[in-house]
Amino acid sequence: MKRLRVLADGLSINLDRLIGKGGEGEVYLMADDPGKAVKLYTTADRNSREAKVLAMVRSDLAKRAPLAAFPLAVVRNGDGSFAGFVMRVAKGHRPIHELYAPGSRKQHFPSVDYRFLARVSTNIAKAFAAVHEAGCVVGDINHSGILISSNATAMLIDADSFQFTADGRQYLCRVGVPEYTPPELQGSPLQGIVRTTDHDSFGLAVVVFQILLMGRHPFVGRVRRGEMPSDEERIRNFRYVYAEDRDVGMDQPPGTPALSDFSAELAQLFNQAFSKHGVGKRPSAKQWIVALEHFEASLVQCADNGMHFHSKGASECAWCEMERQLHTNLFLPYVPGESGVGRSAEELGSKGFDLQVIWARVERIAIPHIDELLPVLSTHSMTPSESARAALVQKEDSTVALGATLLTASMVILALAPKAWLVAVILAGWGILKLKPPKIKPLDPVPFRTAFYQAKMQWYQELDKWAQRVGLKILHEERGRLAASKQHLLALFDDEARQIQAYQLQRKDRQLQNYLEGFDIARANIKGVGHAKLAALSSYGIDTAADVRYERVLNVPGFGDGLARRLIEWRQRHETRFVFNSAETEMDRQQMARVRALIQTKSAPLKASLIRGVQEFEMRVLAFQRTSRNADPELQKAHELVEQARKDLDYLGLAEPLVSRPNTASNPRIAVSSRSSITTSSSVISPSPKRTPPMPQAGTNHGTVGSSPNCPRCGSSMRMRVARKGRNAGGNFWGCGRYPSCKGTKQI
């Protein structure tokens, strides 16, 4: 095959294979220097581009902004006519949409996690900053013009289209993609417009947003009322779907987080970049560098999924929620080539962990129930109280003396005045009545039962306090946490077995899924699916042929039956070329190793928690055993009160009432034993229970409807909620009543 030959700086250059082709020209590797390439213009107006390329070469832009593929030398044909230019090759780089779209990322960047995406965002901002410092404006920002390497470096290509000024002459950028064009330029012909770095700042903000939000476009969402406006109209009217301070009539796509919770600093910059008041003062590339470096430094590993990283100030992991709603894995553990074949979860990082041995250590320790505790108590010989003694001997007032006096009087009357015999008889009868022995008063058992009940209740209260002081409550809580971790770990092991079994049963479907994930929609030429439609699809998690389902596509704004069927037909064309391999393949081994690695990633924090927790548990048990052997004055005092009340009951012949513990009965009471010899009008003493007002629950409306504000994003009424995690954990805030469809919030 005859190689093309061109001239650069008067020297002959041999061109190697074609590595790229676009609307303006073709790109070939240089045969003698594979680190460089030559772009040959194929458009009819190529001669009009010569002056701009020559000015860029003379201005040495390639050295001043090394993160952009600026022309290094002018290339001419053998007859001296202008042909194109020499530029650096971005080796090992791929278009940015293959990184931020989860489906494509699994194919082209399988080993990265979210920290990589944050680092890439920073490096793209650095590339823009270098271009701006060189006096250029990118202008035509799009997802194909930014390339990313496996070490997170960024390269801007198509630099010959950048706006540039040299020797008093301005070379404009004549093209642009609507999804990255700022509102003030939407719908305007771009050929004669002088771009500014503020215009670039809008496109840069869109790119950063798409990377950090997994391909979601900031102006793509679901309209709440009426018809869906066009892509240009949404941007022109500043309908930033994630705005938290205004109602744009649209809701976020499913599974996406509220940006203020995601990162308050980035949320502020995005709002400034995409709002009307930000025009002319959008965040610069340098501002993005600072904010993104802060954001990357704030990332912490998710406690539930080790593949996830999120800002430490977030109330929850945004990626766990997105995976739950979209039923997909955003990140997968990387198992390279044959090195991952046949590797078990233990070999992938759990060496030395034995759940049975760990749990046997826990089971060897018997934690007593509070009722089984035998605290150190001094014994004293109790004597009946004065009140008990007095109650037992208490009698009615004596009338014997009065009776004797009346009898004596009657006898005197009979002796001195016999005629008054009737009076003497009456006095004698009255005296005889008064001579009867006094009656013993009936014993009232209620005061003594009440005293026993109160003493017993105080004993229970002091016992609970003592148990807490010596650490019994903490031991039971720690045992419960360890048991929960164990059950969670066992569930993960079961899940691993189920996934591997399911994969074996569904190998054909899985092979087809992996096969279809290799076909990016962005690389397809589907009629009616341009840049705007690609952004909408990506915002709803549809990036590859594997994501294309008729119902899913119809849920994307701007997609009707016609476009949905075209995507389905495109997918079906690829499906017809699929050939199932019944033998175990490297892909099968990779997938099973990936399942094991994913389970290992999720189980690693649980295993570490169990190992650490068992050690702490054993130390707490030793501390409890030491502390519980010491006498406690308060507990001793309560014990003596119970024993005194028990002694009084025994002395009076009263049965000991049964007193339920406060935490085992909703209504503590004293029940009279069947052996009681005393009956009273009430056999149960029930104290009036103290009523505690209910605590407000998270996610409920704590105020009246009239007192709740309207959501700033959608106008719906708001509810007072309690932040469960993050920097405001435990605090109240207003949340939209339409959550999770709307994530509007307000501070109280």
HUTAGI-V64430 format. One record per helix or strand of 2 or more residues. SS is the DSSP state (hx for helix, st for strand). FROM is the first residue (numbers start at 1). LEN is the number of residues. If there is no record, write none. Layout:
# HUTAGI-V64430
ss: (SS & SS)
from: (FROM & FROM)
len: (LEN & LEN)
This chain:
# HUTAGI-V64430
ss: (st & st & st & st & hx & hx & st & st & st & hx & hx & hx & st & st & hx & st & st & hx & hx & hx & st & hx & st & hx & hx & hx & hx & st & st & hx & hx & hx & hx & hx & hx & hx & hx & hx & hx & hx & hx & hx & hx & hx & hx & hx & hx & st & st & st & hx & st & st & st)
from: (5 & 11 & 25 & 36 & 46 & 61 & 73 & 82 & 94 & 97 & 102 & 114 & 146 & 154 & 159 & 163 & 169 & 178 & 183 & 197 & 222 & 231 & 250 & 259 & 264 & 276 & 285 & 299 & 309 & 318 & 337 & 346 & 355 & 370 & 386 & 400 & 418 & 446 & 472 & 507 & 521 & 531 & 545 & 550 & 561 & 586 & 633 & 658 & 669 & 684 & 705 & 717 & 732 & 745)
len: (4 & 11 & 6 & 6 & 13 & 4 & 4 & 7 & 2 & 4 & 7 & 20 & 3 & 3 & 3 & 4 & 3 & 3 & 3 & 16 & 2 & 6 & 2 & 4 & 11 & 3 & 14 & 3 & 3 & 9 & 4 & 5 & 9 & 3 & 8 & 17 & 17 & 25 & 34 & 10 & 3 & 9 & 3 & 5 & 15 & 43 & 20 & 2 & 3 & 3 & 3 & 6 & 5 & 3)
